Amino acid sequence: MDNHALFTAVSLVELILYPAGLLLCFRRWRHTMAEAAAAALVTTLMLFCLFQYAALALPLPGIRLLPEAGGIGALFLVWKYRKGAKKVLKDLTHFVPGRHRVMLILFALCWGYMGAKALFFVPHPHHLKVLDPLSQAAGTSPFSSSTVVISGHFLRSGSGPGAGLPGFFAYTSLLFSTYALSRRYAWVPISFTVTAVVASMPWFVCHGVGPGFDIIPAAVALFFLLLVYRLIETPGSLDFCLAVCCLGFLFSHGNGGVVFSMVLTVLFCLLMIRRHGFSPIITARHHWKTLLVSLLPALVFSRFWTGIPALFNGAEKNSEGLAGAVTSFLGYVIASLDIPFLLDLVKADPAVSSGLLDYLEKIYVSAAAPLLAQGRSIPAFDLSWYRGEGPAWFGPLAFFIVQPAVAVAMFRGPRRLKAVAVALAVYVYLVCLIPGWHPGNVVFFSFFYALAGFFAAFLLPPWRLGLRAKRGLQIICLLILVHSCLAL
């Protein structure tokens, strides 16, 4: 067996051992099943990132075998807590009530198909160039970030099986985190339906079978919010350490991660002060060891030695001020309908599709023209792209369910949910204000839809969504998910 096949086999074994060992640990540390699964997957990705940074920064013999040493530790954890494995399996069998079993199996088949696509993902040439260890060590790669370093673990000997698993791990973590947060506001049936809505979003499906450069930060941001909820409910050192590491991880991501990490930091401080009277001075005095343990990996994740990343990955700036922000917001709202995806889903006639897209473009032009100064040209707005020919958005359910859920929560939700909704609104405002309109800016909204998905649990309580309506919504989610999977 050559080195390439050996590294591939070892990496795949590690991908089983790391989440399994961490899952048993988090369950033992009084996390729910969904919380433990999300924590295990995100922590696995972060550990791989730390190991890769150590291999790039420390010219020591055998340093590249750190992931294998961690794999041995994970194997020890699996063996030590093997009795808890039976409880985990029992939790999995009772994860969803029996009346949802058929629908759960269908969603699991789609999830398994995505896992197979991720396992046999073939990296593009630019992926291999980005993951060049020398460019990473020098910090000169244009795509350089903690998410890129994670994928480097699976390409140590060139392309091979497993290169798409980081994105798949992030996608799966998104689903578990969404379910865990939804359970704070709804019973199991509604939480399962809300998770299905997030699972069917085309953008997450597309990026859930690749290296995960953009979906991993979204998964980390949602997991951070889950940690904030846990810290408000039952403060703990482990959750605090993981939360600080998540913020450092987000800071290194140029596609809106810097801005969003700042928004989340303010939200975190405000919620902790309101709930526990959080004081930085008192915290530093009594919990300095916890702060030190959490700050060291957070600084590594943040890549502080390369400076502050571009706010929105160097996107062209909005030169029209508030008027440009309003026109950009209008463009993003129309684009979030994801009409091209919906037309492709129903196999609409090309003439009908073209007419509808032209009509939406005319609405944008007629609404944007009065907002801009006289003589200023309206930003180009084109909705003619389809799946595989342009950037995918988040599907029609994101427009009809998730966005209204955030708006309703902002005015009528509980205080904690209202604070999160306001933070998301601030981030959307900054996305509209700083970069100029471009359809490729959809990547900036991955944070919004990742954190906004569970808001649907507040919008769709049982007295608003009956059994038939709930089943119908699940079928729609399944159809969208199947269509997205077939388009991969």
C-alpha positions in Angstrom: 0.0 0.0 0.0 1.5 3.4 -1.1 1.6 6.5 1.1 -1.5 8.0 -0.6 -3.7 5.0 0.0 -2.4 4.7 3.6 -3.1 8.3 4.4 -6.6 8.0 2.9 -7.4 4.9 4.9 -6.1 6.4 8.1 -8.0 9.7 7.6 -11.2 7.9 7.0 -10.8 5.8 10.1 -10.1 9.0 12.1 -13.3 10.5 10.7 -15.2 7.7 12.5 -13.2 7.6 15.7 -13.1 11.4 16.4 -16.8 12.0 16.3 -17.6 8.7 18.0 -15.3 9.4 20.9 -16.3 13.0 21.3 -20.0 12.1 21.0 -19.7 9.6 23.9 -17.9 12.3 26.0 -20.4 15.0 25.3 -23.3 12.7 26.2 -21.5 11.9 29.4 -21.2 15.6 30.1 -25.0 16.1 30.1 -25.5 17.3 26.6 -28.7 16.2 24.8 -28.3 13.8 21.8 -28.6 16.6 19.2 -26.2 18.9 21.2 -23.7 16.2 21.6 -23.7 15.3 17.9 -23.3 18.9 16.9 -20.5 19.4 19.4 -18.7 16.3 18.3 -18.7 17.2 14.6 -17.7 20.8 15.1 -15.0 19.9 17.6 -13.6 17.3 15.2 -13.2 19.9 12.5 -11.6 22.3 14.9 -9.1 19.7 16.1 -8.1 18.9 12.6 -7.6 22.6 12.0 -5.3 22.8 15.1 -3.3 19.8 14.0 -2.8 21.2 10.5 -1.7 24.6 11.9 0.8 22.8 14.2 2.1 20.8 11.2 2.6 24.0 9.2 4.1 26.1 11.9 6.3 23.7 13.8 9.2 22.1 11.8 9.4 19.1 14.2 9.9 15.4 13.1 6.7 13.5 13.3 4.5 16.6 13.8 2.3 15.6 10.9 1.3 12.5 12.7 -0.6 14.6 15.4 -4.0 13.6 13.8 -3.0 10.0 14.1 -2.0 10.5 17.8 -5.4 12.1 18.3 -7.1 9.2 16.6 -5.5 6.8 19.2 -6.8 9.1 21.9 -10.3 9.0 20.3 -10.1 5.2 20.2 -9.3 5.2 23.9 -12.4 7.3 24.6 -14.6 5.0 22.6 -13.2 2.0 24.6 -13.5 3.8 27.9 -17.1 5.0 27.4 -18.2 1.9 25.4 -21.0 1.3 27.9 -22.5 4.6 27.0 -22.6 3.5 23.3 -25.8 1.5 24.0 -27.5 4.5 25.5 -26.5 6.6 22.4 -27.9 4.0 20.1 -31.1 3.9 22.1 -31.3 7.7 21.9 -31.0 7.5 18.1 -33.8 5.0 17.8 -36.1 7.2 19.9 -34.9 10.4 18.3 -38.1 10.9 16.3 -41.5 9.4 17.2 -42.8 6.4 15.3 -45.2 8.4 13.1 -42.3 10.2 11.5 -40.2 7.1 10.8 -41.0 6.8 7.1 -40.2 10.4 6.4 -37.1 10.1 8.5 -35.9 7.2 6.5 -36.4 9.1 3.2 -34.5 12.0 4.5 -31.8 9.6 5.8 -31.5 8.2 2.3 -30.8 11.7 0.9 -28.3 12.3 3.7 -26.6 9.0 2.9 -26.4 10.0 -0.8 -24.8 13.3 0.1 -22.3 11.4 2.3 -21.4 9.2 -0.6 -20.9 12.2 -2.9 -18.8 13.8 -0.2 -16.7 10.7 0.3 -15.9 10.4 -3.4 -15.6 14.2 -4.0 -13.0 15.0 -6.7 -11.2 18.3 -5.8 -10.9 20.9 -8.5 -7.4 22.0 -9.4 -7.9 25.3 -7.6 -8.7 23.4 -4.4 -5.3 21.6 -4.6 -3.6 24.9 -5.3 -5.3 26.6 -2.3 -4.3 23.7 -0.1 -0.6 23.9 -0.9 1.1 23.6 2.5 3.8 26.2 1.5 1.2 28.9 0.6 -0.7 28.1 3.8 2.5 28.4 5.9 3.3 31.8 4.3 -0.3 32.9 4.5 -0.3 34.0 0.9 -3.1 32.0 -0.5 -6.2 34.1 -1.5 -8.5 31.5 0.0 -6.4 31.1 3.1 -8.5 30.5 6.2 -9.1 28.0 9.0 -11.7 26.2 6.8 -9.1 25.7 4.0 -6.6 24.3 6.5 -9.2 21.7 7.7 -9.5 20.3 4.2 -5.8 20.1 3.9 -5.9 17.2 6.3 -7.6 15.1 3.6 -5.3 16.0 0.8 -1.9 15.3 2.3 -1.0 13.1 -0.6 -3.0 14.7 -3.4 -6.7 14.1 -4.2 -8.4 11.1 -2.8 -11.6 9.9 -1.0 -12.8 12.0 1.9 -12.0 15.4 0.5 -15.6 16.5 0.7 -16.3 15.2 4.1 -15.5 18.4 6.0 -18.4 20.1 4.2 -20.6 17.1 4.9 -19.7 17.2 8.6 -20.6 20.9 8.7 -23.9 20.2 7.0 -24.8 17.4 9.4 -23.8 19.7 12.4 -26.1 22.4 11.0 -29.0 19.9 11.2 -28.3 18.8 14.8 -27.8 22.4 16.0 -31.0 23.5 14.3 -32.9 20.6 16.0 -31.4 21.3 19.4 -32.3 25.0 19.2 -35.8 24.3 17.9 -36.5 22.1 20.9 -36.2 25.2 23.0 -39.4 26.5 21.3 -41.3 23.5 20.0 -42.1 19.8 20.5 -40.3 17.1 18.6 -42.7 16.9 15.5 -42.3 20.6 14.8 -38.6 20.6 15.5 -38.2 17.7 13.0 -40.1 19.7 10.4 -38.0 22.8 11.0 -34.8 20.7 10.6 -36.2 19.4 7.3 -36.7 22.9 6.1 -33.0 23.7 6.8 -31.9 20.4 5.3 -33.6 21.1 2.0 -32.0 24.5 1.4 -30.2 24.1 -1.9 -27.1 26.2 -1.0 -26.4 24.1 2.1 -26.9 20.9 0.0 -24.5 22.1 -2.7 -21.8 23.0 -0.2 -22.4 20.0 2.0 -20.6 17.7 -0.4 -17.4 19.6 -0.9 -14.4 20.9 1.1 -16.7 23.1 3.0 -14.9 26.4 2.7 -18.1 28.4 3.2 -20.5 26.1 5.0 -18.1 25.3 7.8 -18.2 28.8 9.2 -22.0 28.8 9.0 -22.1 25.6 11.0 -19.6 27.0 13.5 -21.7 30.2 13.9 -24.9 28.2 14.6 -23.0 25.9 17.1 -21.8 29.1 18.8 -25.4 30.2 19.2 -26.2 26.8 20.7 -23.4 27.3 23.2 -24.7 30.7 24.1 -28.1 29.2 24.9 -26.4 26.5 27.0 -24.3 29.1 28.8 -27.4 31.2 29.6 -29.2 28.1 30.9 -26.3 26.3 32.7 -22.9 28.1 32.6 -19.9 25.8 32.2 -16.2 26.1 31.5 -16.3 23.7 28.5 -19.1 25.6 26.7 -17.3 28.9 27.3 -14.0 27.6 25.9 -15.7 26.2 22.8 -17.6 29.5 22.3 -14.4 31.6 22.4 -12.8 29.1 20.0 -15.8 29.5 17.6 -15.4 33.3 17.6 -11.7 33.0 16.8 -12.5 30.5 14.0 -15.1 32.8 12.5 -12.8 35.8 12.6 -10.4 34.2 10.1 -13.1 33.8 7.4 -13.2 36.6 4.9 -16.7 35.9 3.5 -18.5 37.9 6.2 -17.0 36.0 9.1 -15.1 39.0 10.5 -18.3 41.1 10.6 -20.5 38.3 11.8 -18.0 37.3 14.6 -18.2 40.9 15.9 -22.0 40.9 15.8 -22.0 37.6 17.7 -19.5 38.9 20.2 -21.8 41.8 21.1 -24.8 39.6 21.2 -23.0 37.1 23.5 -21.9 39.8 25.9 -25.3 41.5 26.1 -27.1 38.2 26.7 -24.6 37.1 29.4 -24.8 40.4 31.2 -28.5 40.4 31.1 -28.8 36.8 32.4 -25.8 36.5 34.8 -24.5 40.0 35.4 -21.4 39.1 33.4 -18.4 41.3 34.2 -15.1 40.9 32.2 -13.0 42.0 35.2 -14.6 39.6 37.6 -14.5 36.8 35.0 -10.8 37.4 34.4 -10.1 37.4 38.1 -11.9 34.2 39.0 -11.7 32.3 35.7 -8.4 33.3 34.2 -7.4 29.6 33.6 -10.5 29.1 31.5 -9.8 32.3 29.6 -6.3 31.3 28.9 -7.2 27.8 27.7 -9.8 29.2 25.4 -7.8 32.2 24.1 -4.8 30.2 22.9 -6.6 28.1 20.3 -8.9 31.0 19.5 -5.9 33.1 18.6 -4.6 30.3 16.4 -7.9 30.0 14.6 -8.1 33.8 14.1 -4.8 33.8 12.1 -3.9 37.1 13.8 -0.4 37.0 12.4 -1.8 37.6 8.9 -3.7 40.7 9.9 -7.5 41.4 9.8 -9.1 39.7 6.8 -11.1 41.7 4.2 -14.6 42.4 5.6 -16.4 40.8 2.8 -13.6 39.0 0.9 -12.7 42.1 -1.0 -16.1 42.5 -2.7 -16.7 45.7 -4.6 -17.9 48.4 -2.2 -21.3 50.1 -2.2 -20.7 53.6 -3.4 -24.3 54.8 -3.1 -24.6 54.9 0.7 -28.0 54.2 2.2 -29.7 54.4 -1.2 -27.4 51.7 -2.5 -28.1 49.6 0.7 -31.8 49.8 0.0 -31.5 48.8 -3.6 -29.2 46.0 -2.6 -31.7 44.8 0.0 -34.4 44.9 -2.6 -32.3 42.8 -5.0 -31.5 40.3 -2.3 -35.1 39.9 -1.3 -36.1 39.2 -4.9 -33.2 36.9 -5.4 -34.1 35.0 -2.1 -37.4 33.9 -3.8 -35.0 31.6 -5.7 -37.4 31.6 -8.7 -34.9 30.0 -11.1 -34.7 27.0 -8.7 -38.4 26.8 -8.3 -39.0 27.0 -12.1 -36.4 24.2 -12.6 -38.1 22.2 -9.9 -41.5 22.3 -11.6 -40.0 22.0 -15.1 -41.6 25.2 -16.3 -41.8 26.0 -20.0 -38.8 28.1 -21.1 -41.0 30.9 -22.4 -42.9 31.2 -19.2 -39.7 31.1 -17.1 -38.1 33.9 -19.2 -41.3 36.0 -19.0 -41.5 35.7 -15.2 -37.8 36.5 -14.7 -38.1 39.5 -16.9 -41.1 40.7 -14.9 -39.2 40.4 -11.6 -36.2 42.3 -13.1 -38.6 45.1 -14.2 -40.0 45.3 -10.6 -36.4 45.7 -9.3 -35.5 48.4 -11.9 -38.8 50.4 -11.3 -38.3 50.2 -7.5 -34.6 51.0 -7.5 -34.7 53.9 -10.0 -36.3 56.5 -7.6 -33.8 55.6 -4.8 -30.6 56.5 -6.7 -29.4 60.0 -7.5 -30.2 61.3 -10.9 -27.6 60.2 -13.4 -26.6 57.2 -11.4 -26.9 53.8 -13.2 -28.9 51.0 -11.6 -26.8 48.0 -10.6 -27.1 45.1 -13.1 -29.7 42.7 -11.9 -30.0 39.3 -13.7 -32.0 36.3 -12.5 -31.4 34.2 -15.6 -29.0 31.8 -13.9 -30.0 28.3 -13.1 -28.6 25.5 -11.0 -25.1 24.6 -12.2 -24.8 27.9 -14.1 -24.6 30.3 -11.3 -24.8 30.7 -7.5 -27.6 28.7 -5.8 -29.7 30.5 -3.2 -31.5 28.9 -0.2 -34.8 27.8 -1.9 -38.3 29.1 -1.7 -39.0 27.9 1.8 -36.3 30.3 3.1 -38.3 33.1 1.7 -41.8 31.9 2.7 -41.0 30.5 6.1 -37.6 31.5 7.5 -37.6 35.2 6.7 -41.1 35.8 8.1 -40.2 33.8 11.2 -37.3 36.2 11.9 -39.6 39.2 11.3 -42.3 37.8 13.6 -39.7 36.9 16.3 -38.2 40.4 16.2 -41.5 41.9 17.3 -43.3 39.2 19.2 -40.7 36.6 20.2 -39.2 36.0 23.7 -36.5 38.4 24.6 -33.7 36.0 23.9 -35.0 35.1 20.5 -35.7 38.8 19.8 -32.1 39.7 20.6 -30.9 37.1 18.1 -33.3 38.4 15.4 -32.1 41.9 15.9 -28.4 40.7 15.6 -29.3 39.0 12.3 -31.0 42.1 11.1 -27.9 44.2 11.9 -25.8 41.7 10.0 -28.1 41.9 6.9 -28.0 45.7 7.1 -24.2 45.6 7.0 -24.2 43.1 4.1 -26.4 45.5 2.1 -24.5 48.6 3.2 -20.8 47.7 2.7 -20.5 45.5 -0.4 -22.2 46.4 -3.6 -24.9 44.2 -5.1 -23.7 41.0 -6.8 -25.5 37.6 -7.1 -22.4 35.9 -5.8 -22.9 37.7 -2.5 -25.2 34.8 -1.6 -22.3 33.4 0.4 -22.6 36.3 2.9 -26.1 35.2 3.7 -25.1 31.7 4.7 -24.7 32.9 8.3 -28.1 34.5 8.3 -30.0 31.4 7.1 -28.0 29.0 9.2 -28.9 30.9 12.4 -32.4 31.9 11.3 -33.6 28.3 10.4 -34.7 27.4 13.9 -36.8 30.6 14.1 -39.5 28.6 12.2 -40.1 26.6 15.4 -41.4 29.7 17.0 -43.5 30.6 13.9 -45.1 27.1 13.4 -46.5 25.9 16.8 -48.9 22.9 16.7 -52.0 25.2 16.8 -50.9 27.0 13.7 -49.6 23.9 11.8 -51.9 20.9 11.9 -50.9 17.3 11.2 -51.8 17.4 7.5 -50.1 20.8 7.0 -47.0 19.5 8.8 -46.9 16.4 6.7 -47.4 18.4 3.5 -44.5 20.8 4.5 -42.2 17.8 5.1 -43.1 16.4 1.6 -42.2 19.7 0.0 -38.9 19.7 1.9 -38.2 16.2 0.7 -39.0 17.1 -2.9 -36.7 20.1 -2.8 -33.9 18.0 -1.1 -34.2 15.2 -3.7 -34.0 17.8 -6.5 -31.0 19.4 -4.9 -29.3 16.1 -4.5 -29.9 15.0 -8.1 -28.4 18.3 -9.2 -25.1 17.7 -7.4 
